[in-house]
Amino acid sequence: MEILEYVLDRLTKKDVRKLKVGDIVYLNGKIYTARDEAHLKIIEMIKNKEKLPFDLNEAIIYHAGPIMKKVNEEWVCVSIGPTTSARMNDVEEEFIKLTNISAIVGKGGMKKELLKAFKDFGTVYLAAPGGCAALLANSVKRVNNVYFLEELGMPEAVWELEVNNFGPLIVAMDTFGNSIYEDVEKNVHKKLKELLK
């Protein structure tokens, strides 16, 4: 299997449908953080026909709770490691349908049932390396804005970030029904059976 490397300024649905499990991606441009509470808040607002203060159409969301500090009235990203994405398993399909996001960046993958939603709506899951929170923070060139900070608090707020060379990110779940996590699990069971013989 050929592994390709991409540096992308935007991640359109057309781009997403080219990506395959194992490919490496570096992102430039705008991304948004969104964890548990942000997912619920955004879903509630859309269902209530309230206008979001940002546009998530073909956007990239990052399952992360960053550490930020204020420097001369501007926010600076100190650390931005990925959050375990399984925490969003129960709401992610609805979130994808309502927002039309192109990509999710996170850690640990998501339930295999979401592969159908990824295929149907043109969404890809990109795995960020754990333990690289400071390195990833160096790729954040600017904090454009923060939403719901007072209501949700720093880790749960939606942070709009401008990034440069954000990665490396591994395509871990694609629009073709493939999942690195499923492949690993199959290989583990196969090896286990061989060892038990």
Disulfide bonds with the S-S distance in Angstrom:
none
